[in-house]
Amino acid sequence: MAVVGERSVIQVTRMLPRTPAPFGTDTGGTAMARMMIDCRDMPSDSNCTLAIAGDDVEDLLDAAVLHATSKHGHDDGPELREGIRGGLKPAEAAMA
């Protein structure tokens, strides 16, 4: 992580290029649910309204942890990740 001014910048790199599967499918061809996390569903004094969605649950979890640590001051750890993972829900249900 590098600090630029007062902002933290994280550079994410992958060791091997990943060929994405067609939208909404995994490599086995079965439908995948787009998942999301919404700060409004989490206990908070800041009334944050950020919602993050994605098809890759691990990428979504990483983005939500980054937000929780950088904007809300949480410490990254198993308890935070389990709490965020427990708050994930299908995006389609949230948009209904």
C-alpha positions in Angstrom: 0.0 0.0 0.0 1.3 3.4 -0.9 0.2 6.7 0.7 -0.5 9.5 -1.8 -1.3 12.7 -0.1 -3.9 11.7 2.5 -5.3 8.8 0.4 -4.1 5.2 0.5 -3.6 3.6 -2.8 -3.6 -0.2 -3.1 -2.2 -1.8 -6.3 -3.6 -5.2 -7.0 -1.8 -7.5 -9.3 -2.4 -11.1 -10.3 0.4 -13.6 -10.9 -1.4 -15.2 -13.8 -3.9 -13.7 -16.2 -7.4 -14.9 -15.6 -9.8 -15.4 -18.6 -13.2 -14.4 -17.4 -16.1 -16.8 -17.8 -19.2 -15.5 -19.7 -21.1 -13.1 -17.5 -23.3 -14.8 -14.9 -21.6 -18.3 -15.3 -18.7 -20.1 -13.6 -16.4 -22.4 -15.5 -18.9 -25.2 -15.1 -21.6 -23.3 -17.0 -23.9 -23.0 -14.0 -25.6 -19.7 -13.2 -23.9 -17.6 -10.5 -25.7 -15.0 -8.4 -24.2 -11.6 -8.4 -23.6 -10.8 -4.7 -23.6 -7.5 -2.9 -22.9 -5.9 0.5 -24.6 -2.7 1.6 -23.2 -0.5 4.4 -26.7 0.6 5.3 -27.3 -3.0 6.5 -24.3 -2.9 8.9 -24.3 -1.3 12.4 -22.7 2.2 12.0 -22.7 5.7 13.4 -21.6 7.2 10.1 -24.8 6.4 8.1 -22.6 5.2 5.2 -24.6 4.5 2.0 -22.0 2.6 0.0 -23.1 -0.6 -1.7 -20.6 -2.9 -3.5 -21.6 -5.7 -5.9 -19.7 -8.3 -7.9 -19.7 -11.8 -9.3 -16.5 -12.9 -7.6 -17.2 -13.3 -3.9 -13.5 -13.1 -2.9 -13.0 -9.9 -4.8 -16.1 -8.5 -3.3 -15.0 -9.4 0.2 -11.6 -7.8 -0.4 -13.2 -4.6 -1.6 -15.6 -4.5 1.3 -12.8 -5.1 3.8 -10.7 -2.3 2.2 -13.7 0.0 2.6 -14.4 -1.1 6.2 -10.7 -0.5 7.2 -10.0 2.7 5.3 -13.3 4.5 5.8 -14.7 3.1 9.1 -11.4 2.3 10.9 -12.0 -1.4 11.4 -9.0 -3.8 11.7 -8.7 -6.4 9.1 -9.0 -9.9 10.6 -11.1 -13.1 10.6 -13.9 -11.5 12.7 -14.4 -8.6 10.3 -14.2 -10.9 7.2 -16.7 -13.3 8.7 -19.1 -10.4 9.6 -18.9 -9.0 6.1 -19.3 -12.4 4.5 -22.4 -13.0 6.6 -23.8 -9.7 5.2 -23.4 -10.7 1.6 -26.7 -11.2 -0.3 -27.8 -11.7 -3.8 -27.9 -8.4 -5.7 -31.1 -9.3 -7.5 -33.0 -9.6 -4.2 -31.7 -6.2 -3.0 -32.9 -4.6 -6.3 -36.4 -6.0 -6.1 
